Amino acid sequence: MEILGSNFDDSVFAETRNRVSVVLPSYNAKFCEAQWFCEDADTDDMLEKQKVYKFRADLAYRRKQYQTALSDYTTCLSLIPVGGNMAIKRDVLEGMARCSCQLGRPEQAQELTEKLRKEASNTCQLSCVLAMELSIAESLGNGRAAVGLMQQLCSLHPFNPWHWLKLAAVCHARLDSLGATASPGASSADPVTGPLRSEEETGPMEPQREKRELWLKACMGFIRTRLLVAILRIQQSSFVLQTSERAVLEADEALLRLEPSERTVQVIEEVMSEDLNPETMREENHDGESLVGLSVKDFEEHWWDGLVCAGLLKEEEGPGSGTEDRTQEAR
């Protein structure tokens, strides 16, 4: 009697087919001495020339020799043919923009960044552009532009706690700086396209309202950071976990200085945690995806409007109001 599953296919015991071994061609690895690219690029290979000037420029930038780096980046860009290696081209344009920013040429840096924005084809490249524009805004001391750019980064990567922590820090810094009168020539950023624009073009914001908005955005950024880290720290260990713990400590200390009321904290936590579930976090992971058909919810629509509808953006809410609110609640 044959037991079910006890019989075997004869092919299991058949001899394996003889395979013809293929002799691979010998490979000689190329050995390069340290800083080999510092020598003259005496070669007809255009790709090799691109590498030489690109590496020279990177080294010069690292040494803070920004004018030398800009010159080498420019030479490298001239060697890249139309339709050539786009990865190298983007690296070179970014390097030129950063050099221009360091040399005090924000207009030139912004022009180069705009080229990168127009040619961005995926979320990683767009994130790079936004980070570049943020560097330009911070170098100019343009707090309003920095806030707008960080809102775009948070919308593009809603589950990145470091973007939310940076948004909160930028809002907090802008809030502290509002004691000084803004100069007429100060510039701001268009919250949609990102390019720097003058205050005359965008129109000034009523100071007290801007302070309340910055205060609330700083609170929501720090609280969102705490919520995200609480979810992600389960999978973390070692120095990564230590970094997350420092971020939570920083957020807690900042919230103590901002003094939000218990009701404010509760409402912000409810609104900012609505999309924090594993299913949503998997579905909205657009990192590296094409921008074609990508729909990034607007910052206001996704989070801000919920806080405004809850009545948090009112005259009584704002810097320093938390102590009074808690006193009233205690009574």
C-alpha positions as YAML, in Angstrom:
chain: A
units: angstrom
residues:
- id: 1
  name: MET
  ca: [0.00, 0.00, 0.00]
- id: 2
  name: GLU
  ca: [1.42, 3.32, -1.04]
- id: 3
  name: ILE
  ca: [1.43, 6.02, 1.62]
- id: 4
  name: LEU
  ca: [0.20, 9.37, 0.37]
- id: 5
  name: GLY
  ca: [3.17, 11.55, -0.52]
- id: 6
  name: SER
  ca: [5.75, 8.77, -0.05]
- id: 7
  name: ASN
  ca: [6.47, 8.24, -3.75]
- id: 8
  name: PHE
  ca: [9.24, 10.23, -5.50]
- id: 9
  name: ASP
  ca: [9.69, 11.43, -9.01]
- id: 10
  name: ASP
  ca: [12.50, 9.52, -10.77]
- id: 11
  name: SER
  ca: [13.89, 12.81, -12.08]
- id: 12
  name: VAL
  ca: [15.05, 13.63, -8.56]
- id: 13
  name: PHE
  ca: [17.66, 10.88, -8.81]
- id: 14
  name: ALA
  ca: [18.69, 11.57, -12.40]
- id: 15
  name: GLU
  ca: [22.26, 12.67, -13.05]
- id: 16
  name: THR
  ca: [22.79, 16.38, -13.45]
- id: 17
  name: ARG
  ca: [23.49, 17.63, -16.93]
- id: 18
  name: ASN
  ca: [27.14, 18.32, -17.62]
- id: 19
  name: ARG
  ca: [27.71, 22.03, -17.76]
- id: 20
  name: VAL
  ca: [30.33, 23.66, -19.91]
- id: 21
  name: SER
  ca: [32.58, 25.83, -17.81]
- id: 22
  name: VAL
  ca: [33.14, 29.31, -19.16]
- id: 23
  name: VAL
  ca: [36.50, 30.93, -18.66]
- id: 24
  name: LEU
  ca: [36.03, 34.54, -17.69]
- id: 25
  name: PRO
  ca: [38.42, 37.08, -19.17]
- id: 26
  name: SER
  ca: [41.07, 38.42, -16.82]
- id: 27
  name: TYR
  ca: [40.27, 41.71, -15.12]
- id: 28
  name: ASN
  ca: [42.88, 44.16, -13.99]
- id: 29
  name: ALA
  ca: [41.57, 46.63, -11.43]
- id: 30
  name: LYS
  ca: [42.63, 50.22, -11.86]
- id: 31
  name: PHE
  ca: [44.65, 51.53, -8.92]
- id: 32
  name: CYS
  ca: [44.64, 55.30, -8.36]
- id: 33
  name: GLU
  ca: [46.86, 57.18, -5.98]
- id: 34
  name: ALA
  ca: [45.36, 59.62, -3.52]
- id: 35
  name: GLN
  ca: [44.21, 62.86, -5.18]
- id: 36
  name: TRP
  ca: [45.25, 61.57, -8.61]
- id: 37
  name: PHE
  ca: [42.83, 64.06, -10.13]
- id: 38
  name: CYS
  ca: [44.92, 67.02, -8.97]
- id: 39
  name: GLU
  ca: [47.32, 66.44, -11.85]
- id: 40
  name: ASP
  ca: [46.75, 67.94, -15.29]
- id: 41
  name: ALA
  ca: [43.95, 66.26, -17.22]
- id: 42
  name: ASP
  ca: [46.17, 65.23, -20.15]
- id: 43
  name: THR
  ca: [43.71, 62.89, -21.87]
- id: 44
  name: ASP
  ca: [41.36, 62.87, -24.83]
- id: 45
  name: ASP
  ca: [38.74, 60.92, -22.88]
- id: 46
  name: MET
  ca: [35.96, 63.46, -22.18]
- id: 47
  name: LEU
  ca: [34.45, 61.36, -19.40]
- id: 48
  name: GLU
  ca: [37.83, 61.17, -17.69]
- id: 49
  name: LYS
  ca: [38.18, 64.96, -17.94]
- id: 50
  name: GLN
  ca: [34.74, 65.41, -16.39]
- id: 51
  name: LYS
  ca: [35.78, 63.23, -13.45]
- id: 52
  name: VAL
  ca: [39.03, 65.15, -12.96]
- id: 53
  name: TYR
  ca: [37.37, 68.58, -12.75]
- id: 54
  name: LYS
  ca: [34.42, 67.25, -10.72]
- id: 55
  name: PHE
  ca: [36.69, 65.66, -8.10]
- id: 56
  name: ARG
  ca: [38.93, 68.73, -8.01]
- id: 57
  name: ALA
  ca: [35.93, 70.94, -7.40]
- id: 58
  name: ASP
  ca: [34.61, 68.65, -4.65]
- id: 59
  name: LEU
  ca: [38.00, 68.73, -2.91]
- id: 60
  name: ALA
  ca: [38.25, 72.51, -3.21]
- id: 61
  name: TYR
  ca: [34.75, 72.93, -1.78]
- id: 62
  name: ARG
  ca: [35.67, 70.67, 1.13]
- id: 63
  name: ARG
  ca: [38.68, 72.92, 1.77]
- id: 64
  name: LYS
  ca: [36.36, 75.97, 1.60]
- id: 65
  name: GLN
  ca: [38.13, 77.23, -1.53]
- id: 66
  name: TYR
  ca: [34.81, 78.21, -3.05]
- id: 67
  name: GLN
  ca: [36.05, 80.33, -5.96]
- id: 68
  name: THR
  ca: [38.41, 77.56, -7.11]
- id: 69
  name: ALA
  ca: [35.64, 75.01, -6.73]
- id: 70
  name: LEU
  ca: [33.23, 77.16, -8.74]
- id: 71
  name: SER
  ca: [35.77, 77.49, -11.54]
- id: 72
  name: ASP
  ca: [36.36, 73.72, -11.72]
- id: 73
  name: TYR
  ca: [32.63, 72.97, -11.55]
- id: 74
  name: THR
  ca: [32.04, 75.41, -14.43]
- id: 75
  name: THR
  ca: [34.76, 73.73, -16.52]
- id: 76
  name: CYS
  ca: [33.27, 70.32, -15.79]
- id: 77
  name: LEU
  ca: [29.80, 71.51, -16.84]
- id: 78
  name: SER
  ca: [31.19, 72.75, -20.17]
- id: 79
  name: LEU
  ca: [32.56, 69.26, -20.87]
- id: 80
  name: ILE
  ca: [29.18, 67.55, -20.43]
- id: 81
  name: PRO
  ca: [27.49, 67.22, -23.84]
- id: 82
  name: VAL
  ca: [23.80, 67.96, -24.38]
- id: 83
  name: GLY
  ca: [21.89, 64.91, -23.24]
- id: 84
  name: GLY
  ca: [24.97, 63.63, -21.42]
- id: 85
  name: ASN
  ca: [25.21, 62.12, -17.95]
- id: 86
  name: MET
  ca: [22.39, 63.85, -16.06]
- id: 87
  name: ALA
  ca: [23.56, 62.55, -12.67]
- id: 88
  name: ILE
  ca: [26.93, 64.29, -13.02]
- id: 89
  name: LYS
  ca: [25.25, 67.39, -14.42]
- id: 90
  name: ARG
  ca: [22.94, 67.67, -11.42]
- id: 91
  name: ASP
  ca: [25.84, 67.19, -8.99]
- id: 92
  name: VAL
  ca: [27.83, 69.90, -10.77]
- id: 93
  name: LEU
  ca: [24.93, 72.37, -10.85]
- id: 94
  name: GLU
  ca: [24.29, 71.79, -7.15]
- id: 95
  name: GLY
  ca: [27.98, 72.33, -6.40]
- id: 96
  name: MET
  ca: [27.97, 75.57, -8.39]
- id: 97
  name: ALA
  ca: [24.87, 76.76, -6.53]
- id: 98
  name: ARG
  ca: [26.42, 76.02, -3.14]
- id: 99
  name: CYS
  ca: [29.66, 77.78, -4.11]
- id: 100
  name: SER
  ca: [27.71, 80.83, -5.31]
- id: 101
  name: CYS
  ca: [25.81, 80.87, -2.03]
- id: 102
  name: GLN
  ca: [29.04, 80.71, -0.01]
- id: 103
  name: LEU
  ca: [30.55, 83.51, -2.14]
- id: 104
  name: GLY
  ca: [27.62, 85.80, -1.38]
- id: 105
  name: ARG
  ca: [25.94, 85.52, -4.78]
- id: 106
  name: PRO
  ca: [22.38, 84.41, -3.89]
- id: 107
  name: GLU
  ca: [20.89, 85.50, -7.23]
- id: 108
  name: GLN
  ca: [23.31, 83.27, -9.14]
- id: 109
  name: ALA
  ca: [22.70, 80.42, -6.69]
- id: 110
  name: GLN
  ca: [18.94, 80.76, -7.12]
- id: 111
  name: GLU
  ca: [19.25, 80.78, -10.92]
- id: 112
  name: LEU
  ca: [21.23, 77.52, -10.83]
- id: 113
  name: THR
  ca: [18.75, 75.98, -8.41]
- id: 114
  name: GLU
  ca: [15.90, 76.88, -10.75]
- id: 115
  name: LYS
  ca: [17.60, 74.85, -13.49]
- id: 116
  name: LEU
  ca: [17.72, 71.90, -11.11]
- id: 117
  name: ARG
  ca: [14.04, 72.35, -10.25]
- id: 118
  name: LYS
  ca: [12.97, 72.37, -13.91]
- id: 119
  name: GLU
  ca: [14.89, 69.16, -14.62]
- id: 120
  name: ALA
  ca: [13.79, 67.34, -11.45]
- id: 121
  name: SER
  ca: [12.12, 64.06, -12.40]
- id: 122
  name: ASN
  ca: [11.65, 62.28, -9.06]
- id: 123
  name: THR
  ca: [11.01, 63.04, -5.41]
- id: 124
  name: CYS
  ca: [14.68, 62.65, -4.43]
- id: 125
  name: GLN
  ca: [15.72, 65.32, -6.91]
- id: 126
  name: LEU
  ca: [12.92, 67.65, -5.81]
- id: 127
  name: SER
  ca: [13.96, 67.15, -2.19]
- id: 128
  name: CYS
  ca: [17.51, 68.11, -3.15]
- id: 129
  name: VAL
  ca: [16.24, 71.29, -4.81]
- id: 130
  name: LEU
  ca: [14.20, 72.25, -1.76]
- id: 131
  name: ALA
  ca: [17.20, 71.64, 0.51]
- id: 132
  name: MET
  ca: [19.33, 73.84, -1.76]
- id: 133
  name: GLU
  ca: [16.76, 76.64, -1.68]
- id: 134
  name: LEU
  ca: [16.62, 76.28, 2.09]
- id: 135
  name: SER
  ca: [20.40, 76.78, 2.29]
- id: 136
  name: ILE
  ca: [20.09, 79.91, 0.17]
- id: 137
  name: ALA
  ca: [17.27, 81.28, 2.31]
- id: 138
  name: GLU
  ca: [19.18, 80.62, 5.54]
- id: 139
  name: SER
  ca: [22.33, 82.23, 4.16]
- id: 140
  name: LEU
  ca: [20.25, 85.35, 3.46]
- id: 141
  name: GLY
  ca: [18.68, 85.25, 6.90]
- id: 142
  name: ASN
  ca: [15.33, 84.85, 5.15]
- id: 143
  name: GLY
  ca: [13.23, 83.17, 7.83]
- id: 144
  name: ARG
  ca: [9.89, 83.42, 6.03]
- id: 145
  name: ALA
  ca: [11.28, 81.68, 2.95]
- id: 146
  name: ALA
  ca: [12.84, 78.97, 5.12]
- id: 147
  name: VAL
  ca: [9.48, 78.25, 6.77]
- id: 148
  name: GLY
  ca: [7.73, 77.91, 3.41]
- id: 149
  name: LEU
  ca: [10.41, 75.57, 2.05]
- id: 150
  name: MET
  ca: [10.31, 73.35, 5.14]
- id: 151
  name: GLN
  ca: [6.53, 73.10, 4.80]
- id: 152
  name: GLN
  ca: [7.05, 71.77, 1.27]
- id: 153
  name: LEU
  ca: [9.59, 69.21, 2.50]
- id: 154
  name: CYS
  ca: [7.21, 68.06, 5.23]
- id: 155
  name: SER
  ca: [4.43, 67.71, 2.65]
- id: 156
  name: LEU
  ca: [6.73, 65.70, 0.36]
- id: 157
  name: HIS
  ca: [8.01, 63.47, 3.19]
- id: 158
  name: PRO
  ca: [5.28, 63.57, 5.86]
- id: 159
  name: PHE
  ca: [6.78, 60.71, 7.92]
- id: 160
  name: ASN
  ca: [10.33, 62.07, 8.20]
- id: 161
  name: PRO
  ca: [10.72, 63.30, 11.81]
- id: 162
  name: TRP
  ca: [13.86, 65.31, 10.98]
- id: 163
  name: HIS
  ca: [11.99, 67.50, 8.50]
- id: 164
  name: TRP
  ca: [9.35, 68.24, 11.13]
- id: 165
  name: LEU
  ca: [12.01, 68.99, 13.74]
- id: 166
  name: LYS
  ca: [13.71, 71.34, 11.29]
- id: 167
  name: LEU
  ca: [10.40, 73.04, 10.48]
- id: 168
  name: ALA
  ca: [9.76, 73.59, 14.18]
- id: 169
  name: ALA
  ca: [13.28, 74.95, 14.71]
- id: 170
  name: VAL
  ca: [13.00, 77.31, 11.74]
- id: 171
  name: CYS
  ca: [9.63, 78.61, 12.97]
- id: 172
  name: HIS
  ca: [11.02, 79.03, 16.49]
- id: 173
  name: ALA
  ca: [14.06, 80.95, 15.19]
- id: 174
  name: ARG
  ca: [11.84, 83.15, 13.00]
- id: 175
  name: LEU
  ca: [9.61, 83.84, 15.99]
- id: 176
  name: ASP
  ca: [12.61, 84.97, 18.04]
- id: 177
  name: SER
  ca: [13.82, 87.25, 15.25]
- id: 178
  name: LEU
  ca: [10.54, 89.10, 14.80]
- id: 179
  name: GLY
  ca: [11.46, 91.52, 17.55]
- id: 180
  name: ALA
  ca: [13.58, 93.36, 14.96]
- id: 181
  name: THR
  ca: [11.93, 95.28, 12.14]
- id: 182
  name: ALA
  ca: [12.30, 93.58, 8.78]
- id: 183
  name: SER
  ca: [14.20, 95.61, 6.18]
- id: 184
  name: PRO
  ca: [12.22, 96.75, 3.12]
- id: 185
  name: GLY
  ca: [14.44, 94.70, 0.84]
- id: 186
  name: ALA
  ca: [13.98, 91.43, 2.72]
- id: 187
  name: SER
  ca: [12.81, 88.59, 0.54]
- id: 188
  name: SER
  ca: [10.41, 85.72, 1.04]
- id: 189
  name: ALA
  ca: [9.53, 82.50, -0.73]
- id: 190
  name: ASP
  ca: [6.50, 81.60, -2.74]
- id: 191
  name: PRO
  ca: [4.99, 78.66, -0.80]
- id: 192
  name: VAL
  ca: [4.24, 76.79, -4.03]
- id: 193
  name: THR
  ca: [7.12, 77.34, -6.45]
- id: 194
  name: GLY
  ca: [9.86, 78.17, -3.94]
- id: 195
  name: PRO
  ca: [11.78, 81.00, -5.76]
- id: 196
  name: LEU
  ca: [12.81, 83.91, -3.58]
- id: 197
  name: ARG
  ca: [10.66, 87.01, -3.99]
- id: 198
  name: SER
  ca: [10.75, 90.46, -2.40]
- id: 199
  name: GLU
  ca: [8.44, 91.61, 0.40]
- id: 200
  name: GLU
  ca: [6.97, 94.18, -2.00]
- id: 201
  name: GLU
  ca: [5.84, 91.36, -4.34]
- id: 202
  name: THR
  ca: [4.40, 89.09, -1.67]
- id: 203
  name: GLY
  ca: [3.08, 91.75, 0.66]
- id: 204
  name: PRO
  ca: [3.91, 92.03, 4.37]
- id: 205
  name: MET
  ca: [2.11, 89.89, 6.91]
- id: 206
  name: GLU
  ca: [0.46, 91.45, 9.96]
- id: 207
  name: PRO
  ca: [3.16, 91.00, 12.67]
- id: 208
  name: GLN
  ca: [0.96, 89.70, 15.46]
- id: 209
  name: ARG
  ca: [-0.77, 87.18, 13.20]
- id: 210
  name: GLU
  ca: [2.58, 85.97, 11.83]
- id: 211
  name: LYS
  ca: [3.83, 85.46, 15.39]
- id: 212
  name: ARG
  ca: [0.75, 83.41, 16.29]
- id: 213
  name: GLU
  ca: [1.11, 81.28, 13.15]
- id: 214
  name: LEU
  ca: [4.83, 80.69, 13.75]
- id: 215
  name: TRP
  ca: [4.18, 79.79, 17.37]
- id: 216
  name: LEU
  ca: [1.52, 77.26, 16.40]
- id: 217
  name: LYS
  ca: [3.63, 75.77, 13.58]
- id: 218
  name: ALA
  ca: [6.57, 75.41, 15.96]
- id: 219
  name: CYS
  ca: [4.34, 73.57, 18.43]
- id: 220
  name: MET
  ca: [2.91, 71.27, 15.77]
- id: 221
  name: GLY
  ca: [6.39, 70.53, 14.39]
- id: 222
  name: PHE
  ca: [7.83, 69.55, 17.76]
- id: 223
  name: ILE
  ca: [4.76, 67.47, 18.65]
- id: 224
  name: ARG
  ca: [4.74, 65.71, 15.26]
- id: 225
  name: THR
  ca: [8.44, 64.92, 15.79]
- id: 226
  name: ARG
  ca: [7.65, 63.26, 19.13]
- id: 227
  name: LEU
  ca: [4.83, 61.21, 17.60]
- id: 228
  name: LEU
  ca: [6.95, 59.99, 14.68]
- id: 229
  name: VAL
  ca: [9.95, 59.12, 16.83]
- id: 230
  name: ALA
  ca: [7.70, 57.16, 19.20]
- id: 231
  name: ILE
  ca: [6.64, 54.98, 16.23]
- id: 232
  name: LEU
  ca: [10.06, 54.62, 14.61]
- id: 233
  name: ARG
  ca: [12.19, 54.08, 17.73]
- id: 234
  name: ILE
  ca: [10.80, 50.52, 18.09]
- id: 235
  name: GLN
  ca: [12.93, 49.54, 15.09]
- id: 236
  name: GLN
  ca: [15.99, 51.53, 16.16]
- id: 237
  name: SER
  ca: [19.06, 50.75, 18.25]
- id: 238
  name: SER
  ca: [22.56, 51.99, 19.00]
- id: 239
  name: PHE
  ca: [23.48, 55.54, 17.94]
- id: 240
  name: VAL
  ca: [20.31, 55.85, 15.81]
- id: 241
  name: LEU
  ca: [18.18, 55.39, 18.91]
- id: 242
  name: GLN
  ca: [20.37, 57.84, 20.82]
- id: 243
  name: THR
  ca: [19.88, 60.44, 18.08]
- id: 244
  name: SER
  ca: [16.11, 59.94, 18.24]
- id: 245
  name: GLU
  ca: [16.12, 60.31, 22.01]
- id: 246
  name: ARG
  ca: [18.05, 63.57, 21.72]
- id: 247
  name: ALA
  ca: [15.50, 64.80, 19.20]
- id: 248
  name: VAL
  ca: [12.64, 64.05, 21.61]
- id: 249
  name: LEU
  ca: [14.51, 65.81, 24.42]
- id: 250
  name: GLU
  ca: [15.04, 68.84, 22.18]
- id: 251
  name: ALA
  ca: [11.35, 68.88, 21.27]
- id: 252
  name: ASP
  ca: [10.29, 68.60, 24.93]
- id: 253
  name: GLU
  ca: [12.58, 71.45, 25.99]
- id: 254
  name: ALA
  ca: [11.35, 73.67, 23.15]
- id: 255
  name: LEU
  ca: [7.71, 72.99, 24.05]
- id: 256
  name: LEU
  ca: [8.42, 74.04, 27.62]
- id: 257
  name: ARG
  ca: [9.65, 77.38, 26.32]
- id: 258
  name: LEU
  ca: [6.69, 77.77, 23.94]
- id: 259
  name: GLU
  ca: [4.24, 77.00, 26.80]
- id: 260
  name: PRO
  ca: [1.25, 75.57, 24.89]
- id: 261
  name: SER
  ca: [-1.80, 74.80, 27.02]
- id: 262
  name: GLU
  ca: [-2.83, 71.22, 27.71]
- id: 263
  name: ARG
  ca: [-5.83, 71.61, 25.39]
- id: 264
  name: THR
  ca: [-3.58, 72.93, 22.61]
- id: 265
  name: VAL
  ca: [-1.21, 69.97, 22.96]
- id: 266
  name: GLN
  ca: [-4.12, 67.53, 22.97]
- id: 267
  name: VAL
  ca: [-5.72, 69.02, 19.83]
- id: 268
  name: ILE
  ca: [-2.39, 69.12, 17.96]
- id: 269
  name: GLU
  ca: [-1.66, 65.50, 18.88]
- id: 270
  name: GLU
  ca: [-5.08, 64.43, 17.60]
- id: 271
  name: VAL
  ca: [-4.74, 66.27, 14.27]
- id: 272
  name: MET
  ca: [-1.09, 65.33, 13.70]
- id: 273
  name: SER
  ca: [-1.63, 61.64, 14.46]
- id: 274
  name: GLU
  ca: [-4.60, 61.05, 12.12]
- id: 275
  name: ASP
  ca: [-2.38, 59.68, 9.33]
- id: 276
  name: LEU
  ca: [0.13, 57.92, 11.56]
- id: 277
  name: ASN
  ca: [-0.77, 54.28, 10.98]
- id: 278
  name: PRO
  ca: [1.32, 51.57, 9.26]
- id: 279
  name: GLU
  ca: [-1.04, 51.27, 6.29]
- id: 280
  name: THR
  ca: [-0.98, 54.97, 5.44]
- id: 281
  name: MET
  ca: [2.74, 55.26, 6.05]
- id: 282
  name: ARG
  ca: [3.40, 52.47, 3.54]
- id: 283
  name: GLU
  ca: [1.05, 53.86, 0.89]
- id: 284
  name: GLU
  ca: [2.50, 57.37, 1.00]
- id: 285
  name: ASN
  ca: [6.15, 56.39, 0.75]
- id: 286
  name: HIS
  ca: [7.02, 58.29, -2.43]
- id: 287
  name: ASP
  ca: [10.78, 58.49, -1.85]
- id: 288
  name: GLY
  ca: [12.54, 58.11, -5.21]
- id: 289
  name: GLU
  ca: [9.34, 57.86, -7.25]
- id: 290
  name: SER
  ca: [8.61, 59.80, -10.42]
- id: 291
  name: LEU
  ca: [6.91, 63.16, -10.07]
- id: 292
  name: VAL
  ca: [4.48, 62.24, -12.84]
- id: 293
  name: GLY
  ca: [1.07, 61.78, -11.25]
- id: 294
  name: LEU
  ca: [2.45, 62.41, -7.77]
- id: 295
  name: SER
  ca: [-0.09, 64.20, -5.60]
- id: 296
  name: VAL
  ca: [1.40, 65.79, -2.50]
- id: 297
  name: LYS
  ca: [-1.29, 67.12, -0.21]
- id: 298
  name: ASP
  ca: [-0.95, 70.76, 0.54]
- id: 299
  name: PHE
  ca: [0.44, 71.57, 3.99]
- id: 300
  name: GLU
  ca: [-2.63, 73.64, 4.89]
- id: 301
  name: GLU
  ca: [-5.11, 71.05, 3.67]
- id: 302
  name: HIS
  ca: [-3.36, 68.12, 5.34]
- id: 303
  name: TRP
  ca: [-2.63, 69.55, 8.80]
- id: 304
  name: TRP
  ca: [-2.92, 73.31, 9.20]
- id: 305
  name: ASP
  ca: [-6.62, 73.70, 8.41]
- id: 306
  name: GLY
  ca: [-7.47, 71.12, 11.07]
- id: 307
  name: LEU
  ca: [-5.73, 73.17, 13.74]
- id: 308
  name: VAL
  ca: [-7.33, 76.41, 12.56]
- id: 309
  name: CYS
  ca: [-10.80, 74.81, 12.55]
- id: 310
  name: ALA
  ca: [-10.17, 73.65, 16.11]
- id: 311
  name: GLY
  ca: [-9.80, 77.29, 17.12]
- id: 312
  name: LEU
  ca: [-6.10, 77.21, 17.93]
- id: 313
  name: LEU
  ca: [-5.27, 80.26, 15.80]
- id: 314
  name: LYS
  ca: [-7.03, 82.87, 17.89]
- id: 315
  name: GLU
  ca: [-5.99, 85.97, 19.76]
- id: 316
  name: GLU
  ca: [-5.58, 84.14, 23.09]
- id: 317
  name: GLU
  ca: [-3.24, 81.55, 21.54]
- id: 318
  name: GLY
  ca: [0.36, 82.45, 20.89]
- id: 319
  name: PRO
  ca: [3.74, 83.06, 22.47]
- id: 320
  name: GLY
  ca: [3.54, 83.12, 26.25]
- id: 321
  name: SER
  ca: [-0.17, 82.30, 26.45]
- id: 322
  name: GLY
  ca: [0.28, 78.80, 27.80]
- id: 323
  name: THR
  ca: [0.89, 79.84, 31.39]
- id: 324
  name: GLU
  ca: [-2.31, 81.90, 31.47]
- id: 325
  name: ASP
  ca: [-4.29, 79.06, 29.88]
- id: 326
  name: ARG
  ca: [-3.04, 76.53, 32.41]
- id: 327
  name: THR
  ca: [-3.84, 78.91, 35.28]
- id: 328
  name: GLN
  ca: [-7.41, 79.31, 34.00]
- id: 329
  name: GLU
  ca: [-7.79, 75.53, 33.58]
- id: 330
  name: ALA
  ca: [-6.56, 74.99, 37.14]
- id: 331
  name: ARG
  ca: [-9.18, 77.40, 38.42]
...
